[in-house]
Amino acid sequence: MSLILLLVKRYLMTEKGNLPKDTRKVNYYIKYSGIGLQMFAIVGLGCYAGIKLNAYLGFEKHYVTIVISLLSIVTAMVFAYRQVLKK
């Protein structure tokens, strides 16, 4: 309930400098939670794609899965780094 009230306060205030500290704190939680969920989705899709591609190509070892999974982890880290630095 308090989250809804904080979001309504934010909507009603037009200047960012007038936001209460509680609202800014909630904004940080929302921002970093979103980044974490996006990282989870990128890595999950990378692993899924690696497994499917490995099955399609018919390799006995899971080299394709490992490579694509590692690439998706690197991609997720770069994405998170850019989002954190963005204002």
C-alpha positions as CSV (number, residue, x, y, z in Angstrom):
1,M,0.0,0.0,0.0
2,S,2.8,2.4,0.9
3,L,4.5,1.8,-2.5
4,I,1.3,2.9,-4.3
5,L,1.3,6.1,-2.2
6,L,4.9,6.8,-2.9
7,L,4.3,6.4,-6.7
8,V,1.3,8.7,-6.5
9,K,3.5,11.3,-4.7
10,R,6.0,11.0,-7.4
11,Y,3.4,11.4,-10.1
12,L,2.0,14.6,-8.5
13,M,5.4,16.2,-8.1
14,T,6.9,17.6,-11.3
15,E,10.4,18.5,-10.3
16,K,12.9,15.8,-9.3
17,G,14.5,17.9,-6.6
18,N,11.2,18.0,-4.7
19,L,10.9,14.3,-4.3
20,P,11.0,13.0,-0.8
21,K,13.9,10.7,0.2
22,D,11.7,7.7,0.6
23,T,10.6,8.0,-3.1
24,R,14.1,8.2,-4.3
25,K,15.0,5.1,-2.3
26,V,12.1,3.2,-3.9
27,N,13.2,4.4,-7.3
28,Y,16.7,2.8,-6.7
29,Y,15.1,-0.5,-5.6
30,I,13.0,-0.5,-8.7
31,K,15.9,0.4,-11.0
32,Y,18.3,-2.3,-9.7
33,S,15.6,-4.9,-9.4
34,G,14.8,-4.4,-13.1
35,I,18.4,-4.6,-14.0
36,G,18.7,-7.9,-12.1
37,L,15.6,-9.4,-13.8
38,Q,16.9,-8.4,-17.2
39,M,20.3,-10.0,-16.4
40,F,18.4,-13.2,-15.3
41,A,16.4,-13.2,-18.6
42,I,19.5,-12.7,-20.8
43,V,21.4,-15.5,-19.1
44,G,18.4,-17.8,-19.1
45,L,17.7,-17.2,-22.8
46,G,21.3,-17.7,-23.6
47,C,21.4,-21.1,-21.8
48,Y,18.2,-22.2,-23.4
49,A,19.4,-21.2,-26.9
50,G,22.7,-23.1,-26.2
51,I,20.9,-26.2,-25.2
52,K,18.6,-26.1,-28.2
53,L,21.4,-25.3,-30.6
54,N,23.5,-28.1,-29.2
55,A,20.7,-30.6,-29.6
56,Y,20.0,-29.4,-33.1
57,L,23.7,-29.7,-34.2
58,G,23.9,-33.1,-32.5
59,F,27.1,-32.7,-30.5
60,E,27.7,-35.2,-27.8
61,K,29.6,-32.8,-25.6
62,H,27.9,-29.5,-24.5
63,Y,30.5,-27.2,-26.0
64,V,28.0,-25.0,-27.7
65,T,25.9,-24.6,-24.6
66,I,29.0,-23.6,-22.5
67,V,30.1,-21.1,-25.1
68,I,26.7,-19.4,-25.6
69,S,26.1,-19.4,-21.8
70,L,29.4,-17.7,-21.2
71,L,28.6,-15.2,-23.9
72,S,25.2,-14.5,-22.4
73,I,26.8,-13.9,-19.0
74,V,29.3,-11.4,-20.5
75,T,26.4,-9.7,-22.4
76,A,24.4,-9.4,-19.2
77,M,27.3,-8.0,-17.3
78,V,28.0,-5.4,-20.0
79,F,24.3,-4.5,-20.1
80,A,24.2,-4.1,-16.3
81,Y,27.3,-2.0,-16.3
82,R,25.9,0.4,-18.9
83,Q,22.6,0.7,-17.1
84,V,24.2,1.4,-13.7
85,L,26.4,4.2,-15.2
86,K,23.4,5.7,-17.1
87,K,21.8,8.6,-15.2
